[in-house]
């Protein structure tokens, strides 16, 4: 029977597999780990970043990319694309990072990233963002953007489920901490 479950997961689309894993996640660390391991394949990108909101900051808690990006760093919401997606409650689709005014050029100068899509996690009040990056200038199609948005929506539902188990001290199922409208995770 266990073998049948494994075969079933292997034959599913990356998005379906990720959604099922998120639905059974038991804490913030597990949610972040699922996003880190699945989002790049879901988006067909060269890299991904998982960003959680911490008050007025974006915390890059995890990434899976061909080169190090910003894991562990924090940026003001109003100075990064992930913050833009959180504040505007909308996805940012940027085919050319050099030409978009929402992009802090200095953050991308030493990377090979040329295009990105950033989807808010947890609408209507975003808890973070999920970013996908490409090393080529990409005219990103609607299907790719929608897969990223669906993954971010499912992740947001999983996070809200975990938040439903928050105790009086702010511990969310023993994983991470709630800080107002923001979350942190040790990933």
N, CA and C atoms as a LAMMPS dump frame, in Angstrom:
ITEM: TIMESTEP
0
ITEM: NUMBER OF ATOMS
561
ITEM: BOX BOUNDS ff ff ff
-5.0000000000000000e+02 5.0000000000000000e+02
-5.0000000000000000e+02 5.0000000000000000e+02
-5.0000000000000000e+02 5.0000000000000000e+02
ITEM: ATOMS id mol type element x y z
1 1 1 N 0.818 -1.194 0
2 1 2 C 0 0 0
3 1 3 C 0.868 1.266 0
4 2 1 N 1.951 1.271 0.806
5 2 2 C 2.828 2.44 0.833
6 2 3 C 3.461 2.667 -0.523
7 3 1 N 3.806 1.588 -1.216
8 3 2 C 4.378 1.708 -2.55
9 3 3 C 3.404 2.337 -3.519
10 4 1 N 2.122 2.021 -3.378
11 4 2 C 1.109 2.604 -4.251
12 4 3 C 1.014 4.114 -4.03
13 5 1 N 1.105 4.553 -2.771
14 5 2 C 1.04 5.986 -2.488
15 5 3 C 2.226 6.702 -3.114
16 6 1 N 3.408 6.09 -3.042
17 6 2 C 4.601 6.688 -3.631
18 6 3 C 4.466 6.771 -5.139
19 7 1 N 3.991 5.713 -5.758
20 7 2 C 3.804 5.719 -7.203
21 7 3 C 2.804 6.802 -7.594
22 8 1 N 1.743 6.952 -6.815
23 8 2 C 0.748 7.975 -7.108
24 8 3 C 1.336 9.368 -7.076
25 9 1 N 2.159 9.668 -6.08
26 9 2 C 2.771 10.994 -5.998
27 9 3 C 3.73 11.237 -7.147
28 10 1 N 4.479 10.227 -7.535
29 10 2 C 5.443 10.385 -8.619
30 10 3 C 4.769 10.674 -9.956
31 11 1 N 3.568 10.162 -10.157
32 11 2 C 2.891 10.342 -11.441
33 11 3 C 2.082 11.643 -11.503
34 12 1 N 2.007 12.392 -10.42
35 12 2 C 1.238 13.622 -10.391
36 12 3 C 2.059 14.789 -10.932
37 13 1 N 1.352 15.839 -11.301
38 13 2 C 2.054 17.047 -11.737
39 13 3 C 2.792 17.637 -10.539
40 14 1 N 3.838 18.414 -10.784
41 14 2 C 4.545 19.052 -9.661
42 14 3 C 3.623 19.901 -8.782
43 15 1 N 2.675 20.604 -9.4
44 15 2 C 1.766 21.445 -8.617
45 15 3 C 0.864 20.598 -7.722
46 16 1 N 0.315 19.519 -8.259
47 16 2 C -0.548 18.638 -7.464
48 16 3 C 0.238 18.011 -6.322
49 17 1 N 1.443 17.549 -6.608
50 17 2 C 2.293 16.945 -5.576
51 17 3 C 2.587 17.963 -4.466
52 18 1 N 2.936 19.19 -4.847
53 18 2 C 3.231 20.233 -3.864
54 18 3 C 1.997 20.561 -3.033
55 19 1 N 0.844 20.662 -3.679
56 19 2 C -0.391 20.991 -2.972
57 19 3 C -0.723 19.919 -1.936
58 20 1 N -0.534 18.671 -2.286
59 20 2 C -0.802 17.581 -1.336
60 20 3 C 0.166 17.624 -0.166
61 21 1 N 1.419 17.91 -0.438
62 21 2 C 2.404 17.999 0.648
63 21 3 C 2.098 19.175 1.563
64 22 1 N 1.686 20.303 0.988
65 22 2 C 1.343 21.47 1.798
66 22 3 C 0.11 21.202 2.665
67 23 1 N -0.844 20.478 2.121
68 23 2 C -2.071 20.174 2.863
69 23 3 C -1.794 19.343 4.111
70 24 1 N -0.72 18.576 4.096
71 24 2 C -0.411 17.743 5.254
72 24 3 C 0.725 18.306 6.115
73 25 1 N 1.238 19.469 5.767
74 25 2 C 2.339 20.071 6.53
75 25 3 C 1.899 20.354 7.961
76 26 1 N 2.806 20.114 8.9
77 26 2 C 2.487 20.26 10.319
78 26 3 C 3.058 21.525 10.958
79 27 1 N 3.853 22.302 10.226
80 27 2 C 4.416 23.524 10.797
81 27 3 C 4.991 24.417 9.721
82 28 1 N 5.368 25.61 10.12
83 28 2 C 5.916 26.58 9.17
84 28 3 C 7.19 26.072 8.511
85 29 1 N 8.052 25.437 9.272
86 29 2 C 9.293 24.919 8.687
87 29 3 C 8.995 23.925 7.572
88 30 1 N 8.001 23.093 7.777
89 30 2 C 7.637 22.106 6.76
90 30 3 C 7.033 22.774 5.524
91 31 1 N 6.222 23.787 5.72
92 31 2 C 5.649 24.53 4.586
93 31 3 C 6.767 25.155 3.757
94 32 1 N 7.699 25.812 4.425
95 32 2 C 8.82 26.447 3.728
96 32 3 C 9.644 25.384 2.993
97 33 1 N 9.878 24.246 3.635
98 33 2 C 10.657 23.174 3.004
99 33 3 C 9.963 22.64 1.754
100 34 1 N 8.647 22.498 1.798
101 34 2 C 7.905 22.035 0.623
102 34 3 C 8.046 23.059 -0.51
103 35 1 N 7.862 24.326 -0.196
104 35 2 C 7.999 25.36 -1.229
105 35 3 C 9.407 25.353 -1.811
106 36 1 N 10.407 25.229 -0.95
107 36 2 C 11.791 25.227 -1.409
108 36 3 C 12.061 24.05 -2.337
109 37 1 N 11.498 22.906 -2.019
110 37 2 C 11.797 21.712 -2.817
111 37 3 C 10.925 21.563 -4.057
112 38 1 N 9.771 22.216 -4.112
113 38 2 C 8.816 21.99 -5.204
114 38 3 C 8.609 23.178 -6.148
115 39 1 N 8.762 24.403 -5.657
116 39 2 C 8.357 25.581 -6.443
117 39 3 C 9.153 25.756 -7.731
118 40 1 N 10.416 25.441 -7.695
119 40 2 C 11.237 25.618 -8.9
120 40 3 C 10.726 24.743 -10.043
121 41 1 N 10.355 23.511 -9.727
122 41 2 C 9.816 22.623 -10.76
123 41 3 C 8.421 23.076 -11.197
124 42 1 N 7.608 23.544 -10.26
125 42 2 C 6.266 24.023 -10.598
126 42 3 C 6.349 25.183 -11.595
127 43 1 N 7.278 26.104 -11.35
128 43 2 C 7.402 27.291 -12.21
129 43 3 C 8.297 27.061 -13.421
130 44 1 N 9.087 25.998 -13.415
131 44 2 C 10.031 25.781 -14.506
132 44 3 C 11.104 26.859 -14.525
133 45 1 N 11.521 27.306 -13.34
134 45 2 C 12.452 28.436 -13.23
135 45 3 C 13.864 27.971 -12.877
136 46 1 N 14.795 28.918 -12.941
137 46 2 C 16.187 28.663 -12.567
138 46 3 C 16.419 28.866 -11.083
139 47 1 N 15.476 29.472 -10.403
140 47 2 C 15.599 29.687 -8.967
141 47 3 C 14.286 30.12 -8.364
142 48 1 N 14.155 29.88 -7.061
143 48 2 C 12.984 30.35 -6.327
144 48 3 C 13.443 30.901 -4.986
145 49 1 N 12.612 31.739 -4.419
146 49 2 C 12.838 32.246 -3.067
147 49 3 C 11.513 32.236 -2.321
148 50 1 N 11.588 31.857 -1.047
149 50 2 C 10.431 31.902 -0.16
150 50 3 C 10.671 33.055 0.798
151 51 1 N 9.741 33.989 0.815
152 51 2 C 9.88 35.207 1.587
153 51 3 C 8.715 35.298 2.562
154 52 1 N 9.006 35.578 3.828
155 52 2 C 7.967 35.767 4.824
156 52 3 C 7.986 37.21 5.304
157 53 1 N 6.798 37.728 5.553
158 53 2 C 6.679 39.103 6.048
159 53 3 C 6.975 39.114 7.541
160 54 1 N 7.794 40.065 7.947
161 54 2 C 8.084 40.312 9.357
162 54 3 C 7.855 41.798 9.611
163 55 1 N 6.629 42.16 9.946
164 55 2 C 6.306 43.573 10.152
165 55 3 C 6.491 44.351 8.867
166 56 1 N 7.433 45.291 8.863
167 56 2 C 7.706 46.11 7.684
168 56 3 C 8.857 45.57 6.852
169 57 1 N 9.242 44.323 7.106
170 57 2 C 10.366 43.712 6.393
171 57 3 C 9.951 42.458 5.654
172 58 1 N 10.719 42.135 4.619
173 58 2 C 10.631 40.861 3.912
174 58 3 C 11.845 40.043 4.339
175 59 1 N 11.606 38.824 4.812
176 59 2 C 12.696 37.94 5.228
177 59 3 C 12.793 36.793 4.228
178 60 1 N 13.907 36.725 3.534
179 60 2 C 14.157 35.648 2.575
180 60 3 C 14.592 34.42 3.358
181 61 1 N 13.635 33.51 3.629
182 61 2 C 13.896 32.385 4.533
183 61 3 C 14.434 31.146 3.829
184 62 1 N 14.199 31.013 2.536
185 62 2 C 14.675 29.828 1.824
186 62 3 C 14.804 30.136 0.346
187 63 1 N 15.664 29.373 -0.307
188 63 2 C 15.813 29.507 -1.755
189 63 3 C 16.331 28.204 -2.33
190 64 1 N 16.068 28.037 -3.591
191 64 2 C 16.614 26.936 -4.385
192 64 3 C 16.95 27.567 -5.729
193 65 1 N 18.233 27.814 -5.948
194 65 2 C 18.648 28.535 -7.15
195 65 3 C 19.997 28.017 -7.62
196 66 1 N 20.338 28.368 -8.842
197 66 2 C 21.612 27.918 -9.395
198 66 3 C 22.793 28.667 -8.796
199 67 1 N 22.483 29.771 -8.08
200 67 2 C 23.514 30.538 -7.367
201 67 3 C 22.866 31.12 -6.122
202 68 1 N 23.66 31.422 -5.089
203 68 2 C 23.076 32.028 -3.883
204 68 3 C 22.422 33.373 -4.216
205 69 1 N 21.269 33.602 -3.614
206 69 2 C 20.568 34.864 -3.823
207 69 3 C 20.559 35.663 -2.519
208 70 1 N 19.484 35.566 -1.747
209 70 2 C 19.36 36.431 -0.572
210 70 3 C 18.928 35.696 0.693
211 71 1 N 19.062 34.4 0.764
212 71 2 C 18.615 33.643 1.931
213 71 3 C 19.205 34.24 3.21
214 72 1 N 18.305 34.435 4.187
215 72 2 C 18.71 34.969 5.477
216 72 3 C 18.683 36.482 5.567
217 73 1 N 18.548 37.151 4.449
218 73 2 C 18.562 38.629 4.446
219 73 3 C 17.152 39.18 4.602
220 74 1 N 17.094 40.391 5.102
221 74 2 C 15.827 41.103 5.276
222 74 3 C 15.908 42.431 4.53
223 75 1 N 14.782 42.791 3.9
224 75 2 C 14.7 44.042 3.149
225 75 3 C 13.403 44.759 3.523
226 76 1 N 13.405 46.09 3.541
227 76 2 C 12.155 46.82 3.776
228 76 3 C 11.126 46.472 2.687
229 77 1 N 9.874 46.363 3.099
230 77 2 C 8.793 46.034 2.159
231 77 3 C 8.757 46.975 0.964
232 78 1 N 9.033 48.243 1.2
233 78 2 C 8.913 49.225 0.125
234 78 3 C 10.17 49.341 -0.736
235 79 1 N 11.131 48.429 -0.55
236 79 2 C 12.367 48.499 -1.322
237 79 3 C 12.707 47.211 -2.066
238 80 1 N 11.717 46.331 -2.255
239 80 2 C 11.993 45.094 -2.982
240 80 3 C 10.723 44.615 -3.687
241 81 1 N 10.905 43.76 -4.667
242 81 2 C 9.772 43.264 -5.451
243 81 3 C 8.869 42.385 -4.601
244 82 1 N 9.444 41.585 -3.702
245 82 2 C 8.611 40.761 -2.832
246 82 3 C 7.719 41.646 -1.966
247 83 1 N 8.262 42.744 -1.462
248 83 2 C 7.463 43.694 -0.695
249 83 3 C 6.374 44.333 -1.539
250 84 1 N 6.702 44.627 -2.803
251 84 2 C 5.695 45.187 -3.707
252 84 3 C 4.516 44.218 -3.843
253 85 1 N 4.818 42.922 -4.044
254 85 2 C 3.753 41.918 -4.195
255 85 3 C 2.912 41.807 -2.922
256 86 1 N 3.561 41.893 -1.773
257 86 2 C 2.842 41.833 -0.497
258 86 3 C 1.976 43.07 -0.311
259 87 1 N 2.539 44.236 -0.484
260 87 2 C 1.803 45.483 -0.256
261 87 3 C 0.663 45.699 -1.249
262 88 1 N 0.872 45.276 -2.507
263 88 2 C -0.153 45.465 -3.535
264 88 3 C -1.096 44.272 -3.661
265 89 1 N -0.809 43.217 -2.905
266 89 2 C -1.643 42.006 -2.927
267 89 3 C -1.834 41.501 -4.363
268 90 1 N -0.744 41.532 -5.119
269 90 2 C -0.797 41.15 -6.53
270 90 3 C 0.55 40.581 -6.956
271 91 1 N 0.504 39.773 -7.984
272 91 2 C 1.738 39.218 -8.534
273 91 3 C 2.476 40.28 -9.343
274 92 1 N 3.788 40.203 -9.274
275 92 2 C 4.645 41.045 -10.107
276 92 3 C 5.267 40.135 -11.16
277 93 1 N 5.109 40.496 -12.418
278 93 2 C 5.685 39.73 -13.52
279 93 3 C 6.655 40.66 -14.235
280 94 1 N 7.93 40.286 -14.214
281 94 2 C 8.966 41.188 -14.723
282 94 3 C 9.85 40.442 -15.726
283 95 1 N 9.595 40.625 -17.023
284 95 2 C 10.391 39.938 -18.044
285 95 3 C 11.83 40.44 -18.144
286 96 1 N 12.065 41.702 -17.73
287 96 2 C 13.404 42.297 -17.83
288 96 3 C 13.685 43.057 -16.535
289 97 1 N 14.496 42.457 -15.656
290 97 2 C 14.788 43.069 -14.361
291 97 3 C 15.456 44.428 -14.478
292 98 1 N 16.204 44.635 -15.54
293 98 2 C 16.915 45.904 -15.713
294 98 3 C 15.997 47.052 -16.112
295 99 1 N 14.831 46.729 -16.657
296 99 2 C 13.945 47.767 -17.186
297 99 3 C 12.774 48.108 -16.264
298 100 1 N 12.626 47.412 -15.151
299 100 2 C 11.46 47.612 -14.291
300 100 3 C 11.835 48.469 -13.079
301 101 1 N 11.085 49.538 -12.843
302 101 2 C 11.39 50.468 -11.761
303 101 3 C 11.139 49.882 -10.373
304 102 1 N 10.376 48.779 -10.275
305 102 2 C 10.142 48.15 -8.968
306 102 3 C 11.359 47.377 -8.476
307 103 1 N 12.317 47.162 -9.349
308 103 2 C 13.465 46.312 -9.041
309 103 3 C 14.638 47.151 -8.553
310 104 1 N 15.146 46.862 -7.348
311 104 2 C 16.369 47.54 -6.905
312 104 3 C 17.559 46.947 -7.666
313 105 1 N 18.051 47.662 -8.642
314 105 2 C 19.086 47.138 -9.538
315 105 3 C 20.31 46.596 -8.822
316 106 1 N 20.717 47.267 -7.728
317 106 2 C 21.907 46.816 -7.016
318 106 3 C 21.752 45.406 -6.446
319 107 1 N 20.535 45.002 -6.155
320 107 2 C 20.302 43.656 -5.611
321 107 3 C 20.535 42.571 -6.659
322 108 1 N 20.406 42.909 -7.935
323 108 2 C 20.526 41.916 -8.998
324 108 3 C 21.799 42.061 -9.82
325 109 1 N 22.576 43.082 -9.56
326 109 2 C 23.775 43.359 -10.358
327 109 3 C 24.717 42.165 -10.443
328 110 1 N 24.949 41.492 -9.329
329 110 2 C 25.904 40.383 -9.288
330 110 3 C 25.247 39.017 -9.408
331 111 1 N 24.053 38.958 -9.958
332 111 2 C 23.385 37.678 -10.168
333 111 3 C 23.204 37.446 -11.669
334 112 1 N 22.882 36.214 -12.011
335 112 2 C 22.601 35.895 -13.412
336 112 3 C 21.112 36.018 -13.722
337 113 1 N 20.306 36.436 -12.76
338 113 2 C 18.862 36.513 -12.938
339 113 3 C 18.483 37.676 -13.859
340 114 1 N 17.567 37.399 -14.795
341 114 2 C 17.147 38.407 -15.766
342 114 3 C 15.644 38.657 -15.762
343 115 1 N 14.848 37.654 -15.337
344 115 2 C 13.39 37.777 -15.298
345 115 3 C 12.891 37.21 -13.983
346 116 1 N 11.71 37.671 -13.553
347 116 2 C 11.142 37.097 -12.332
348 116 3 C 9.638 37.224 -12.317
349 117 1 N 9.042 36.382 -11.485
350 117 2 C 7.629 36.476 -11.138
351 117 3 C 7.558 36.326 -9.627
352 118 1 N 6.753 37.155 -8.983
353 118 2 C 6.624 37.15 -7.528
354 118 3 C 5.145 37.134 -7.191
355 119 1 N 4.702 36.11 -6.468
356 119 2 C 3.294 35.982 -6.096
357 119 3 C 3.143 36.13 -4.588
358 120 1 N 2.129 36.883 -4.139
359 120 2 C 1.901 36.998 -2.703
360 120 3 C 1.39 35.671 -2.133
361 121 1 N 1.82 35.351 -0.933
362 121 2 C 1.368 34.151 -0.224
363 121 3 C 0.341 34.574 0.809
364 122 1 N -0.859 33.979 0.744
365 122 2 C -1.847 34.186 1.798
366 122 3 C -2.757 35.37 1.631
367 123 1 N -3.35 35.525 0.486
368 123 2 C -4.322 36.601 0.286
369 123 3 C -5.563 36.343 1.124
370 124 1 N -6.272 37.355 1.594
371 124 2 C -6.188 38.754 1.187
372 124 3 C -5.116 39.554 1.943
373 125 1 N -4.636 39.078 3.082
374 125 2 C -3.562 39.751 3.815
375 125 3 C -2.307 38.903 3.679
376 126 1 N -1.432 39.213 2.737
377 126 2 C -0.281 38.356 2.463
378 126 3 C 0.641 38.162 3.673
379 127 1 N 1.04 36.921 3.83
380 127 2 C 1.974 36.53 4.885
381 127 3 C 3.397 36.5 4.358
382 128 1 N 3.532 36.584 3.04
383 128 2 C 4.84 36.53 2.415
384 128 3 C 4.703 36.559 0.913
385 129 1 N 5.726 36.043 0.245
386 129 2 C 5.723 35.992 -1.22
387 129 3 C 6.55 34.8 -1.674
388 130 1 N 6.249 34.358 -2.872
389 130 2 C 6.977 33.259 -3.503
390 130 3 C 7.509 33.784 -4.826
391 131 1 N 8.828 33.789 -4.958
392 131 2 C 9.455 34.33 -6.154
393 131 3 C 10.073 33.253 -7.012
394 132 1 N 9.964 33.399 -8.318
395 132 2 C 10.61 32.516 -9.288
396 132 3 C 11.477 33.383 -10.188
397 133 1 N 12.692 32.892 -10.476
398 133 2 C 13.682 33.66 -11.23
399 133 3 C 14.18 32.864 -12.426
400 134 1 N 14.479 33.58 -13.502
401 134 2 C 15.036 32.967 -14.703
402 134 3 C 16.313 33.693 -15.098
403 135 1 N 17.276 32.948 -15.634
404 135 2 C 18.563 33.523 -16.056
405 135 3 C 18.486 34.139 -17.447
406 136 1 N 17.381 33.959 -18.133
407 136 2 C 17.186 34.534 -19.467
408 136 3 C 16.045 35.539 -19.392
409 137 1 N 16.025 36.45 -20.338
410 137 2 C 14.894 37.356 -20.454
411 137 3 C 13.724 36.518 -20.951
412 138 1 N 12.658 36.48 -20.166
413 138 2 C 11.535 35.604 -20.468
414 138 3 C 10.254 36.408 -20.648
415 139 1 N 9.498 36.043 -21.676
416 139 2 C 8.14 36.536 -21.815
417 139 3 C 7.285 35.484 -21.12
418 140 1 N 7.023 35.692 -19.84
419 140 2 C 6.385 34.67 -19.003
420 140 3 C 4.925 34.48 -19.396
421 141 1 N 4.562 33.236 -19.65
422 141 2 C 3.2 32.94 -20.09
423 141 3 C 2.244 32.872 -18.9
424 142 1 N 0.967 33.058 -19.199
425 142 2 C -0.068 33.074 -18.169
426 142 3 C -0.119 31.769 -17.379
427 143 1 N 0.114 30.639 -18.021
428 143 2 C 0.041 29.344 -17.335
429 143 3 C 1.129 29.236 -16.266
430 144 1 N 2.32 29.705 -16.562
431 144 2 C 3.411 29.666 -15.585
432 144 3 C 3.082 30.548 -14.389
433 145 1 N 2.597 31.755 -14.667
434 145 2 C 2.248 32.678 -13.594
435 145 3 C 1.125 32.095 -12.749
436 146 1 N 0.144 31.514 -13.392
437 146 2 C -0.994 30.948 -12.65
438 146 3 C -0.555 29.777 -11.771
439 147 1 N 0.355 28.923 -12.249
440 147 2 C 0.856 27.819 -11.412
441 147 3 C 1.553 28.369 -10.171
442 148 1 N 2.356 29.404 -10.345
443 148 2 C 3.043 30.019 -9.204
444 148 3 C 2.027 30.614 -8.23
445 149 1 N 1.022 31.292 -8.755
446 149 2 C -0.012 31.887 -7.905
447 149 3 C -0.81 30.822 -7.154
448 150 1 N -1.142 29.734 -7.819
449 150 2 C -1.878 28.658 -7.151
450 150 3 C -1.036 28.061 -6.031
451 151 1 N 0.252 27.831 -6.292
452 151 2 C 1.129 27.298 -5.26
453 151 3 C 1.193 28.268 -4.07
454 152 1 N 1.286 29.564 -4.339
455 152 2 C 1.313 30.565 -3.266
456 152 3 C -0.019 30.567 -2.505
457 153 1 N -1.143 30.403 -3.2
458 153 2 C -2.453 30.352 -2.547
459 153 3 C -2.552 29.145 -1.623
460 154 1 N -2.113 27.988 -2.103
461 154 2 C -2.162 26.771 -1.296
462 154 3 C -1.236 26.898 -0.087
463 155 1 N -0.058 27.475 -0.298
464 155 2 C 0.871 27.698 0.815
465 155 3 C 0.25 28.64 1.851
466 156 1 N -0.433 29.685 1.371
467 156 2 C -1.093 30.605 2.282
468 156 3 C -2.165 29.916 3.11
469 157 1 N -2.937 29.032 2.485
470 157 2 C -3.956 28.28 3.221
471 157 3 C -3.309 27.383 4.273
472 158 1 N -2.192 26.759 3.916
473 158 2 C -1.481 25.91 4.873
474 158 3 C -0.955 26.748 6.043
475 159 1 N -0.426 27.924 5.745
476 159 2 C 0.074 28.805 6.808
477 159 3 C -1.058 29.254 7.719
478 160 1 N -2.186 29.611 7.125
479 160 2 C -3.332 30.037 7.938
480 160 3 C -3.833 28.876 8.807
481 161 1 N -3.786 27.659 8.282
482 161 2 C -4.169 26.486 9.073
483 161 3 C -3.237 26.347 10.27
484 162 1 N -1.933 26.525 10.043
485 162 2 C -0.957 26.443 11.121
486 162 3 C -1.199 27.575 12.123
487 163 1 N -1.486 28.771 11.613
488 163 2 C -1.764 29.897 12.507
489 163 3 C -2.979 29.632 13.386
490 164 1 N -3.886 28.815 12.908
491 164 2 C -5.058 28.449 13.698
492 164 3 C -4.698 27.672 14.943
493 165 1 N -3.485 27.146 15.002
494 165 2 C -3.034 26.39 16.167
495 165 3 C -2.07 27.202 17.029
496 166 1 N -2.039 28.518 16.831
497 166 2 C -1.122 29.375 17.58
498 166 3 C -1.563 29.435 19.044
499 167 1 N -0.584 29.229 19.94
500 167 2 C -0.911 29.335 21.36
501 167 3 C -0.739 30.772 21.851
502 168 1 N -1.002 31.018 23.109
503 168 2 C -0.969 32.38 23.657
504 168 3 C 0.411 33.017 23.598
505 169 1 N 1.474 32.218 23.548
506 169 2 C 2.829 32.754 23.48
507 169 3 C 3.272 33.034 22.058
508 170 1 N 2.419 32.764 21.072
509 170 2 C 2.766 33.053 19.69
510 170 3 C 3.449 31.907 18.976
511 171 1 N 3.581 30.752 19.615
512 171 2 C 4.203 29.613 18.947
513 171 3 C 3.195 28.953 18.016
514 172 1 N 3.554 28.809 16.766
515 172 2 C 2.677 28.181 15.775
516 172 3 C 3.088 26.727 15.63
517 173 1 N 2.356 25.851 16.258
518 173 2 C 2.605 24.408 16.19
519 173 3 C 4.071 24.082 16.457
520 174 1 N 4.692 24.866 17.318
521 174 2 C 6.084 24.628 17.66
522 174 3 C 7.066 25.054 16.586
523 175 1 N 6.592 25.7 15.54
524 175 2 C 7.44 26.091 14.419
525 175 3 C 7.288 27.582 14.176
526 176 1 N 8.388 28.318 14.168
527 176 2 C 8.341 29.732 13.833
528 176 3 C 7.629 30.556 14.89
529 177 1 N 7.483 31.837 14.644
530 177 2 C 6.782 32.734 15.558
531 177 3 C 5.895 33.674 14.759
532 178 1 N 4.796 34.035 15.342
533 178 2 C 3.897 34.999 14.735
534 178 3 C 4.32 36.379 15.219
535 179 1 N 4.504 37.315 14.313
536 179 2 C 4.878 38.675 14.7
537 179 3 C 3.914 39.634 14.035
538 180 1 N 2.759 39.783 14.609
539 180 2 C 1.729 40.638 14.012
540 180 3 C 1.253 39.991 12.727
541 181 1 N 1.211 40.747 11.61
542 181 2 C 0.75 40.165 10.353
543 181 3 C 1.846 39.367 9.668
544 182 1 N 2.93 39.124 10.381
545 182 2 C 4.089 38.507 9.757
546 182 3 C 4.421 37.169 10.399
547 183 1 N 5.211 36.392 9.707
548 183 2 C 5.648 35.096 10.202
549 183 3 C 7.13 34.967 10.006
550 184 1 N 7.741 34.122 10.799
551 184 2 C 9.125 33.737 10.549
552 184 3 C 9.195 32.233 10.605
553 185 1 N 10.191 31.69 9.957
554 185 2 C 10.417 30.249 10.004
555 185 3 C 11.915 30.03 9.972
556 186 1 N 12.345 29.024 10.652
557 186 2 C 13.755 28.653 10.621
558 186 3 C 13.932 27.614 9.538
559 187 1 N 14.355 28.068 8.372
560 187 2 C 14.489 27.148 7.237
561 187 3 C 15.932 27.038 6.83
